[in-house]
Amino acid sequence: MLNFHVTSARPQETVEAPPFHEWVFADGVRWTVFYRAAEGFLLRFPDLGDYLLSADGLRIECHPVPGVADATIRDLYLNQVLPLALSHRGKLVLHSSAVEIAGRAAVFLGESGRGKSTLAASFATGGHRFLADDGLVLERRGQAYVAQPSHPSIRLWQDSETALVRPAVMGAAQSPLPAKARHLPGGRLAFCGEPRVLGHIYALGRGTSRDIAIEKLSQREAVVGLLGNSFLLDIKDQALLSRHFDRIARLAQLPICYRLDYPRKFEMLLEVRQAILKHCGS
């Protein structure tokens, strides 16, 4: 069991050692900076908080920057730090949302902005429960994989919130992270709290298709997509990378990985859901 606690707020001090990795937004702004610490790792979110993760991945201590809201600290933990800690513990964790279709998990894979959360919320308000918004854990069970439910919430951009859940869900908590609000289950937004056998994985395209397109991925394409959307903490650990690649290659051997693209228009979401339901049924 992971132990997470928040300690006293403090300004972010200069770290003398260079970072071994960083996540950067498209505009060049640093989002997360990764350092090695005396007892593990330091994950720094500039101007927001520092998260100290123990070498075994079991203990996480947060020092927020003074004035940063508790909701921000929790959002960073749930959406960024926890998936990294789980992957460091040997779990296969993907940047993906997941919903329940006919008793199995349909997974939507992709980087931020591809529409994973919007698609999951669309299914969840249309009668199909969601398992995860991001940071999906997959566990191998024999020749199959099981999708584990994550924290029961979905974070949505304002336009998606307005189009999908604002009339149906009360008590959405505004997130201080860029323009997103976290929604808990309730009303028509249904959550699946039980593990589900993995059915299909859909890698979301850029939204450039004029119509709904579902295409089978080759094994190589599946490996590239899964690797590019994996949570990994220590990208310099060759043994860890080798084990992770083996897990990804084994998963990619299953004939369940597809590319999904469609115009990003809210009025098309019903048609997109119907196409996915038909594809899962086939």
C-alpha positions, 0 to 999 in steps of 0.5 A: 500500500502506498503511503502519501502525505502532505507536509508543510509548505515551503518555497522550491529551493534550487537543486544543485544536481542536474535533472535526469528527465523532464516533461515539457509543454509544447510551448516550452514550459517545464511541467515536471522535472525529475531529480535523483534524491538521497533516498529516491526521487524528487518530482518537481512541478515548478511553482506548485510542489515537490514530491519526494518518492522513496526508492521502493516507490512505497512512500510519497511526501509532498511539499507544496509551494505556499499558497497552492490549493489542496485540490491542486496537490491532490490532482498532481498526486492522482494524475501524475505522481501515483501512476509513476509510483505504480510503474516504478513498482512494476505495474504496467500503467498507460496514459489512457481512459477506459470504459466498460463495454459488454463486461470488458474494458475498452481502452482509449490510448493517447497523449494529453489533448487527444480526447480520452477523457471526453470519450470516456465521459461520453460513454459514462453518460450514455450508459457505459461505466468508466473505469479510469480517466488516466493512469490505467493499470493493466495486469496480466492474468494468464494469456489475458489482461485485466484493467484495474479501476482507478480513482473514480473521477474524470477531469474535463476541459470546460467545453467538454464539461458543458457539453457532457456532464454539467447538466447531469453531475452536481458538485464538480470540483474546479481544478486549479490545473489548466482549465479542467474540472474533476467530476465524481460519479453521480447522476448519469456519470457511472463508474465501474469499481470492479476489474474488467478483462481487457477487450480492445485498445484504441490509439486516438488519432489527431482528429484530422479524419473527416469520418470515423476511422478504425484501423488495425495496428501492426504489432510494431505500430502497437508497440510504438503507441504503447511505449509512447503512452506509458508512465515511466519514472526512471528512464535511465534504468536499463533493467527497468526499461528492458522489463517494460519493453518485454511487457509492452511487446507481449501485450502488442502481440494480442490482436486487440490494438487499433487506431481510432480517429474521428472529427472532434465535434461534440455532435458526433460523439453519439455516432463515435460511440455507436461505431466503437460499440459495433466494432467491439461487438464484431 
